[in-house]
Amino acid sequence: MERTLNMANMTAAQHPLSNVQLEILKTFSYNLSEQELLEMKIILANFFAEKAIALADQAWEDKGWNNEKTEQLLKTKLRARKKT
């Protein structure tokens, strides 16, 4: 058992909590109801989805893409064929 505790301590020392993990732990130091937990998961999912959409929009703009380019990409086969 002592070995397990040492391994756990080493892992914790190698991977400290991020600032957001610490803040969430402080904020939610109590149990949420199942409904509240579901709501929190949705809020977090929406937060990260908005970030991903913003990055995709920026890439779209940076590359000068338009609807014609996306149609072209949809019709392009990008997978390599197997050599026999």
N, CA and C atoms as a LAMMPS dump frame, in Angstrom:
ITEM: TIMESTEP
0
ITEM: NUMBER OF ATOMS
252
ITEM: BOX BOUNDS ff ff ff
-5.0000000000000000e+02 5.0000000000000000e+02
-5.0000000000000000e+02 5.0000000000000000e+02
-5.0000000000000000e+02 5.0000000000000000e+02
ITEM: ATOMS id mol type element x y z
1 1 1 N 0.828 -1.19 0
2 1 2 C 0 0 0
3 1 3 C 0.872 1.253 0
4 2 1 N 1.962 1.22 0.723
5 2 2 C 2.855 2.374 0.765
6 2 3 C 3.381 2.709 -0.621
7 3 1 N 3.672 1.676 -1.399
8 3 2 C 4.163 1.885 -2.76
9 3 3 C 3.117 2.605 -3.611
10 4 1 N 1.845 2.237 -3.449
11 4 2 C 0.766 2.882 -4.194
12 4 3 C 0.683 4.358 -3.843
13 5 1 N 0.786 4.684 -2.573
14 5 2 C 0.742 6.079 -2.165
15 5 3 C 1.91 6.862 -2.745
16 6 1 N 3.092 6.275 -2.74
17 6 2 C 4.251 6.947 -3.318
18 6 3 C 4.055 7.19 -4.808
19 7 1 N 3.489 6.207 -5.528
20 7 2 C 3.234 6.365 -6.959
21 7 3 C 2.229 7.486 -7.188
22 8 1 N 1.203 7.546 -6.356
23 8 2 C 0.187 8.592 -6.485
24 8 3 C 0.804 9.96 -6.224
25 9 1 N 1.646 10.054 -5.217
26 9 2 C 2.308 11.327 -4.917
27 9 3 C 3.224 11.75 -6.051
28 10 1 N 3.938 10.806 -6.651
29 10 2 C 4.824 11.133 -7.768
30 10 3 C 4.013 11.636 -8.95
31 11 1 N 2.889 10.999 -9.232
32 11 2 C 2.057 11.423 -10.348
33 11 3 C 1.52 12.82 -10.107
34 12 1 N 1.064 13.089 -8.894
35 12 2 C 0.54 14.42 -8.574
36 12 3 C 1.628 15.476 -8.704
37 13 1 N 2.843 15.156 -8.296
38 13 2 C 3.941 16.111 -8.385
39 13 3 C 4.345 16.351 -9.837
40 14 1 N 4.234 15.34 -10.668
41 14 2 C 4.611 15.475 -12.071
42 14 3 C 3.555 16.228 -12.87
43 15 1 N 2.299 16.157 -12.439
44 15 2 C 1.196 16.781 -13.16
45 15 3 C 0.387 17.656 -12.208
46 16 1 N 0.902 18.829 -11.862
47 16 2 C 0.157 19.692 -10.949
48 16 3 C -1.134 20.165 -11.612
49 17 1 N -2.092 20.532 -10.793
50 17 2 C -3.361 21.023 -11.319
51 17 3 C -3.159 22.363 -12.016
52 18 1 N -3.914 22.568 -13.079
53 18 2 C -3.848 23.844 -13.793
54 18 3 C -4.613 24.909 -13.009
55 19 1 N -4.463 26.146 -13.419
56 19 2 C -5.154 27.237 -12.728
57 19 3 C -6.674 27.076 -12.822
58 20 1 N -7.173 26.593 -13.948
59 20 2 C -8.618 26.419 -14.09
60 20 3 C -9.107 25.254 -13.227
61 21 1 N -8.321 24.186 -13.116
62 21 2 C -8.714 23.073 -12.255
63 21 3 C -8.793 23.527 -10.794
64 22 1 N -7.809 24.298 -10.364
65 22 2 C -7.817 24.808 -8.982
66 22 3 C -9.02 25.713 -8.737
67 23 1 N -9.32 26.581 -9.692
68 23 2 C -10.447 27.5 -9.534
69 23 3 C -11.767 26.744 -9.468
70 24 1 N -11.917 25.734 -10.308
71 24 2 C -13.147 24.932 -10.289
72 24 3 C -13.275 24.185 -8.966
73 25 1 N -12.17 23.643 -8.472
74 25 2 C -12.212 22.956 -7.18
75 25 3 C -12.627 23.895 -6.053
76 26 1 N -12.103 25.124 -6.068
77 26 2 C -12.476 26.085 -5.029
78 26 3 C -13.942 26.492 -5.157
79 27 1 N -14.378 26.725 -6.368
80 27 2 C -15.743 27.186 -6.6
81 27 3 C -16.773 26.132 -6.249
82 28 1 N -16.463 24.881 -6.581
83 28 2 C -17.426 23.797 -6.363
84 28 3 C -16.943 22.851 -5.279
85 29 1 N -16.721 23.398 -4.096
86 29 2 C -16.276 22.57 -2.981
87 29 3 C -17.465 21.888 -2.3
88 30 1 N -18.605 21.896 -2.955
89 30 2 C -19.801 21.224 -2.461
90 30 3 C -20.383 20.397 -3.605
91 31 1 N -21.287 19.478 -3.262
92 31 2 C -21.894 18.624 -4.274
93 31 3 C -23.016 19.354 -5.002
94 32 1 N -23.067 19.163 -6.304
95 32 2 C -24.163 19.682 -7.109
96 32 3 C -25.207 18.588 -7.279
97 33 1 N -26.424 18.99 -7.527
98 33 2 C -27.455 18.007 -7.861
99 33 3 C -27.143 17.463 -9.256
100 34 1 N -27.769 16.374 -9.614
101 34 2 C -27.543 15.797 -10.944
102 34 3 C -27.912 16.804 -12.033
103 35 1 N -28.996 17.553 -11.824
104 35 2 C -29.425 18.553 -12.8
105 35 3 C -28.392 19.676 -12.911
106 36 1 N -27.894 20.145 -11.777
107 36 2 C -26.877 21.195 -11.794
108 36 3 C -25.592 20.714 -12.46
109 37 1 N -25.214 19.468 -12.202
110 37 2 C -24.025 18.902 -12.821
111 37 3 C -24.188 18.84 -14.338
112 38 1 N -25.358 18.424 -14.789
113 38 2 C -25.637 18.39 -16.224
114 38 3 C -25.559 19.793 -16.819
115 39 1 N -26.129 20.766 -16.138
116 39 2 C -26.075 22.151 -16.61
117 39 3 C -24.63 22.638 -16.714
118 40 1 N -23.806 22.291 -15.725
119 40 2 C -22.402 22.706 -15.744
120 40 3 C -21.668 22.065 -16.913
121 41 1 N -21.93 20.797 -17.178
122 41 2 C -21.302 20.121 -18.311
123 41 3 C -21.682 20.797 -19.628
124 42 1 N -22.942 21.205 -19.736
125 42 2 C -23.403 21.887 -20.953
126 42 3 C -22.717 23.24 -21.101
127 43 1 N -22.605 23.963 -20
128 43 2 C -21.925 25.263 -20.028
129 43 3 C -20.476 25.096 -20.49
130 44 1 N -19.77 24.118 -19.934
131 44 2 C -18.376 23.883 -20.317
132 44 3 C -18.266 23.439 -21.774
133 45 1 N -19.164 22.574 -22.207
134 45 2 C -19.143 22.121 -23.602
135 45 3 C -19.369 23.284 -24.546
136 46 1 N -20.321 24.16 -24.211
137 46 2 C -20.583 25.333 -25.052
138 46 3 C -19.393 26.282 -25.082
139 47 1 N -18.737 26.462 -23.942
140 47 2 C -17.556 27.322 -23.866
141 47 3 C -16.477 26.842 -24.836
142 48 1 N -16.174 25.532 -24.784
143 48 2 C -15.124 25.005 -25.651
144 48 3 C -15.57 24.931 -27.108
145 49 1 N -16.851 24.713 -27.345
146 49 2 C -17.361 24.708 -28.718
147 49 3 C -17.211 26.093 -29.345
148 50 1 N -17.521 27.137 -28.585
149 50 2 C -17.365 28.506 -29.086
150 50 3 C -15.909 28.811 -29.413
151 51 1 N -14.987 28.342 -28.578
152 51 2 C -13.556 28.534 -28.846
153 51 3 C -13.155 27.83 -30.136
154 52 1 N -13.617 26.599 -30.328
155 52 2 C -13.287 25.834 -31.532
156 52 3 C -13.855 26.501 -32.779
157 53 1 N -15.079 26.994 -32.69
158 53 2 C -15.702 27.677 -33.829
159 53 3 C -14.932 28.945 -34.171
160 54 1 N -14.515 29.686 -33.158
161 54 2 C -13.742 30.914 -33.4
162 54 3 C -12.423 30.594 -34.1
163 55 1 N -11.749 29.519 -33.673
164 55 2 C -10.499 29.116 -34.331
165 55 3 C -10.744 28.678 -35.771
166 56 1 N -11.823 27.958 -35.996
167 56 2 C -12.156 27.52 -37.358
168 56 3 C -12.485 28.721 -38.236
169 57 1 N -13.234 29.667 -37.692
170 57 2 C -13.548 30.89 -38.454
171 57 3 C -12.285 31.657 -38.81
172 58 1 N -11.351 31.724 -37.87
173 58 2 C -10.092 32.433 -38.125
174 58 3 C -9.286 31.717 -39.202
175 59 1 N -9.218 30.4 -39.147
176 59 2 C -8.505 29.634 -40.174
177 59 3 C -9.157 29.839 -41.532
178 60 1 N -10.472 29.833 -41.575
179 60 2 C -11.236 30.057 -42.81
180 60 3 C -10.82 31.401 -43.413
181 61 1 N -10.808 32.436 -42.558
182 61 2 C -10.462 33.784 -43.013
183 61 3 C -9.002 33.865 -43.445
184 62 1 N -8.087 33.3 -42.634
185 62 2 C -6.656 33.348 -42.943
186 62 3 C -6.333 32.683 -44.272
187 63 1 N -7.042 31.607 -44.585
188 63 2 C -6.767 30.863 -45.811
189 63 3 C -7.562 31.384 -46.995
190 64 1 N -8.422 32.374 -46.765
191 64 2 C -9.207 32.955 -47.838
192 64 3 C -10.219 31.983 -48.436
193 65 1 N -10.74 31.089 -47.61
194 65 2 C -11.695 30.107 -48.108
195 65 3 C -13.062 30.741 -48.301
196 66 1 N -13.84 30.102 -49.18
197 66 2 C -15.211 30.515 -49.427
198 66 3 C -16.032 29.252 -49.688
199 67 1 N -17.303 29.415 -49.998
200 67 2 C -18.164 28.252 -50.221
201 67 3 C -17.682 27.408 -51.398
202 68 1 N -17.144 28.059 -52.422
203 68 2 C -16.625 27.32 -53.579
204 68 3 C -15.471 26.407 -53.168
205 69 1 N -14.576 26.904 -52.332
206 69 2 C -13.441 26.112 -51.866
207 69 3 C -13.912 24.92 -51.036
208 70 1 N -14.917 25.118 -50.182
209 70 2 C -15.388 23.999 -49.377
210 70 3 C -16.057 22.939 -50.237
211 71 1 N -16.779 23.358 -51.256
212 71 2 C -17.374 22.389 -52.183
213 71 3 C -16.283 21.587 -52.877
214 72 1 N -15.211 22.269 -53.258
215 72 2 C -14.075 21.59 -53.898
216 72 3 C -13.45 20.572 -52.952
217 73 1 N -13.279 20.958 -51.69
218 73 2 C -12.708 20.043 -50.705
219 73 3 C -13.615 18.834 -50.469
220 74 1 N -14.915 19.063 -50.463
221 74 2 C -15.849 17.96 -50.262
222 74 3 C -15.77 16.926 -51.382
223 75 1 N -15.402 17.368 -52.569
224 75 2 C -15.353 16.473 -53.724
225 75 3 C -13.967 15.886 -53.948
226 76 1 N -13.005 16.269 -53.133
227 76 2 C -11.624 15.805 -53.287
228 76 3 C -11.4 14.574 -52.431
229 77 1 N -10.813 13.552 -53.037
230 77 2 C -10.435 12.351 -52.278
231 77 3 C -9.049 12.589 -51.696
232 78 1 N -8.983 12.611 -50.385
233 78 2 C -7.706 12.91 -49.705
234 78 3 C -7.013 11.671 -49.197
235 79 1 N -7.653 10.528 -49.242
236 79 2 C -7.048 9.295 -48.749
237 79 3 C -6.15 8.699 -49.817
238 80 1 N -5.005 8.227 -49.378
239 80 2 C -4.063 7.598 -50.297
240 80 3 C -4.571 6.197 -50.63
241 81 1 N -4.346 5.798 -51.859
242 81 2 C -4.743 4.44 -52.258
243 81 3 C -3.677 3.457 -51.823
244 82 1 N -4.136 2.258 -51.476
245 82 2 C -3.196 1.21 -51.095
246 82 3 C -2.501 0.678 -52.344
247 83 1 N -1.203 0.48 -52.202
248 83 2 C -0.45 -0.108 -53.287
249 83 3 C -0.533 -1.63 -53.175
250 84 1 N -0.831 -2.282 -54.298
251 84 2 C -0.935 -3.745 -54.261
252 84 3 C 0.169 -4.391 -55.051
